[in-house]
């Protein structure tokens, strides 16, 4: 791990007691617990940011896809009419 720096964190006694209960059961020290909690929070926030960017991108792409589909439908309809006219002439 990179060089560690000491920081001071303030929290209510009730929260500290809850942290200490987890520390006794799992990690063994407060620093490791707080590091893990911070990493998990950062990962979760980054995941939410990525999901939001994807949502926005999908919305934009959806609108574009709809426009392209509508344009394609008009062209396909025109091609179908030409093809149907061709078939009618052959009969």
C-alpha positions as CSV (number, residue, x, y, z in Angstrom):
1,X,0.0,0.0,0.0
2,X,1.1,3.6,-0.7
3,X,2.4,5.7,2.2
4,X,-0.4,6.0,4.8
5,X,-1.5,9.3,6.2
6,X,-3.3,9.8,9.4
7,X,-6.6,11.6,9.4
8,X,-9.1,12.4,12.1
9,X,-12.7,11.4,11.7
10,X,-15.5,12.6,14.0
11,X,-18.6,10.5,14.6
12,X,-21.3,10.1,17.2
13,X,-20.6,7.6,20.0
14,X,-23.4,5.4,18.8
15,X,-21.9,5.0,15.4
16,X,-18.4,4.4,16.9
17,X,-19.8,1.6,19.0
18,X,-21.3,0.1,15.9
19,X,-18.0,0.3,14.1
20,X,-16.2,-1.3,17.1
21,X,-18.7,-4.2,17.0
22,X,-17.9,-4.9,13.4
23,X,-14.1,-4.4,14.0
24,X,-14.1,-7.0,16.8
25,X,-15.9,-9.5,14.5
26,X,-14.2,-8.9,11.3
27,X,-11.2,-6.6,10.5
28,X,-9.4,-6.3,13.8
29,X,-8.8,-2.6,13.7
30,X,-10.7,0.6,13.0
31,X,-8.3,1.9,10.3
32,X,-8.8,-1.2,8.1
33,X,-12.5,-1.0,8.7
34,X,-12.7,2.7,7.7
35,X,-10.4,2.1,4.7
36,X,-12.7,-0.7,3.5
37,X,-15.8,1.4,4.1
38,X,-14.4,4.4,2.1
39,X,-13.4,2.1,-0.8
40,X,-16.8,0.6,-0.9
41,X,-18.5,4.0,-0.8
42,X,-16.3,5.3,-3.6
43,X,-17.0,2.2,-5.7
44,X,-20.7,2.5,-5.2
45,X,-20.7,6.2,-6.1
46,X,-18.7,5.5,-9.3
47,X,-21.0,2.7,-10.2
48,X,-24.0,5.0,-9.8
49,X,-22.3,7.7,-11.9
50,X,-21.6,5.1,-14.7
51,X,-25.2,3.9,-14.6
52,X,-26.5,7.5,-14.9
53,X,-24.2,8.2,-17.8
54,X,-25.4,5.0,-19.5
55,X,-29.0,6.0,-18.9
56,X,-28.5,9.3,-20.5
57,X,-26.7,7.7,-23.4
58,X,-29.4,5.2,-23.9
59,X,-32.0,7.9,-23.9
60,X,-30.1,9.9,-26.5
61,X,-29.4,6.7,-28.6
62,X,-33.1,5.7,-28.3
63,X,-34.2,9.0,-29.8
64,X,-31.7,8.7,-32.6
65,X,-32.6,5.1,-33.3
66,X,-36.3,6.1,-33.5
67,X,-35.5,8.9,-36.0
68,X,-33.4,6.5,-38.1
69,X,-36.1,3.8,-38.0
70,X,-38.8,6.3,-39.0
71,X,-36.6,7.5,-41.9
72,X,-35.9,3.9,-42.9
73,X,-39.6,3.1,-42.7
74,X,-40.5,5.9,-45.2
75,X,-37.8,4.7,-47.5
76,X,-38.9,1.1,-47.2
77,X,-42.5,2.0,-47.8
78,X,-41.5,3.9,-51.0
79,X,-39.5,0.9,-52.1
80,X,-42.4,-1.4,-51.4
81,X,-44.8,0.7,-53.5
82,X,-42.3,0.6,-56.4
83,X,-42.0,-3.1,-56.0
84,X,-45.8,-3.6,-55.9
85,X,-46.2,-1.4,-59.0
86,X,-43.6,-3.5,-60.7
87,X,-45.5,-6.7,-59.8
88,X,-48.8,-5.3,-61.0
89,X,-47.3,-4.4,-64.3
90,X,-46.1,-7.9,-64.8
91,X,-49.5,-9.5,-64.4
